[in-house]
């Protein structure tokens, strides 16, 4: 995206990418259980270094991020949740590392 020079080019690129992602993943994401959704929120933070809230805020704006955070809270989740591999998420990290090292 850094190669896109104008704001118009960036918006067009984001819109096209969004459409592609919606077509490919929307159905799968809608079928996630609550616990799978909470895990996905943590794994997105692990892979990007940014919370889902921050990603939505950067790509869609503050109001949209606030809206989806409110929806998440209603269902017992939190888009600002961070991945903590050395404490709370130690077991998840262990499993991921074992998968990455072909031990599982």
N, C-alpha and C positions, 0 to 999 in steps of 0.2 A: 504494500500500500504506500510505502514511502516514495515509490516511483511516480505515483499519481500526483500531478502538480496542482490541479485546481480542486476546489471544494466540490464542484459539480462532478468531476471525474471520480472523486472518492465516494460520493453519494451513490453514483451509478454503479460502481463496483460493489459497494456494500449491499445495495438492493439486489443485484444479480446473485451475489454469494448467499444472501439471506434466502432468496427463492430456492436456490439449489439445496441448501441445508434443510429448509422446510420440507421439500419434496422427499429428500432422502431419509430424514430422521424424525419428522413430526409423529408419524404413526408409532414408531418404536418408543419414543419418549412418553407418549400418552399412555402406553401400556405398562410403564414402570410402576412398581409398588412404592409406597411411601419410603420404605427403608432403602430401596434401590435408588430412589431420587436423592435421598440424603447422602448416600455414598457417592453418587455422581457429582454432587456439589463439592464434596471434599476432593475427589479425584481431579476435577477441573482445576481447583486451586493448586493441587500438587503439580500438575503438568504445566500450568501457565504462570504460576506465581501470583495470580490475581484471583480475587473472589468472584463468584458469579455475579454478585451485585455490582462490583466494579466494572466487569466486562459489559454487562447490560447498560450501565450508566454511560460508559464510553461510547458504545455503539448505538444506543437508542435514546439516551438522555436521562436526566435525573428523575423526571416524573414517571417514566416507564419503569425505571429501576425501583423506585419507591412503591409503585403499584404491585409489581411482582414480588417484592419483599413482603408486602402486606398479605398477599395471597399465600405465600409460603408460610408466613407466621400463623395464619388461620389453620393451616394443616400441620402445624407442629414442626416446621422446618425453618431454615435461616439461610438466605442467599449470601450472607456475610461470613458464613462458617469457613474457618481456615483448617487446612490439613496440618496435623501435628504429629509427624512421624516419630518423634522421640518420647511422646507421652500418650495422649488419648488414642492415637491411631497407630500405635506401635505394631499391633497384630496385623493390621491391614498392610502396613509397610513391609513387614516380614513376608507376607504372602506374595505381594507384588515383586519383591526382590527374588523370591524363590521361582516365580514364574519367569522373570526376566533371565534368570540363570539356568533355565530349563531343568529345574529340580522338581517341578510339579507338572 
